[in-house]
Amino acid sequence: MWNSTKLSGGLREITTKATCAKGQKRFCQIHNIATTHQAEIVLGNRITSHSYTADPQQNSVAIKGSYDLHIWYTYADGTLTAVDKKTVQYTEHIPVIDLEGERLGKEESVETTVTREPEVISTHVRRGAVQVEVELEFYVEIVGETKLWVRVYEPPFADDKKAKALDLEASGDYFDEDDFDGDEYEDDLEDEDEDFTL
């Protein structure tokens, strides 16, 4: 922005592409995993292959994703162990707050950051299934066309440039191409050549 504080045009309305809305939310998801064998004690867990898509909406961002849950558990009175993998899918909505300016809702896209990757918080064996509690968190920004009001500033020394231009017009110390006559200029050159002839 120019250092000058003088306004030349006050405020102007412009249409530009910018961040229109943003939001952040942490989710808690509970999944019931039916294991291959009758699970008794959960020995460990792991989450892999997290993927998602984000779609902008009027007041929120819809997140559709999936990940693989790996459950390591005992069965047969604790004499054997097994690992089961289950792909789970989820849909979540992150509420967003519109920022300053008029949101036009055109050509919108979502920039998404996973601020907390899916993490298992707790596991419980209930009625032959393993109940898994997972937490994850997203931060989103909706980018699209918006109308903004901006201040218009003159560049530094703009007044000096205007003053010089006015001085030149007043003094007449300027010329156009039409002020030159090509024939007269050539005659002057010929006269100079004759004066220097030996």
Stockholm file with secondary structure:
# STOCKHOLM 1.0

chainA/1-198         MWNSTKLSGGLREITTKATCAKGQKRFCQIHNIATTHQAEIVLGNRITSHSYTADPQQNSVAIKGSYDLHIWYTYADGTLTAVDKKTVQYTEHIPVIDLEGERLGKEESVETTVTREPEVISTHVRRGAVQVEVELEFYVEIVGETKLWVRVYEPPFADDKKAKALDLEASGDYFDEDDFDGDEYEDDLEDEDEDFTL
#=GR chainA/1-198 SS CCSCCCEEEEEEEEEEEEEEEEEEEEEEEEEEEECSSCCCEEEEEEEEEEEEEEEECSSEEEEEEEEEEEEEEEETTTTEEEEEEEEEEEEEEEECEECSSEECCCSCEEEEEEEEEEEEEEEEEETTEEEEEEEEEEEEEEEEEEEEEEEEECCTTHHHHHHHHHHHHHHTCCCCGGGCCHHHHHHHHHHHHHHTCC
#=GC SS_cons         CCSCCCEEEEEEEEEEEEEEEEEEEEEEEEEEEECSSCCCEEEEEEEEEEEEEEEECSSEEEEEEEEEEEEEEEETTTTEEEEEEEEEEEEEEEECEECSSEECCCSCEEEEEEEEEEEEEEEEEETTEEEEEEEEEEEEEEEEEEEEEEEEECCTTHHHHHHHHHHHHHHTCCCCGGGCCHHHHHHHHHHHHHHTCC
//
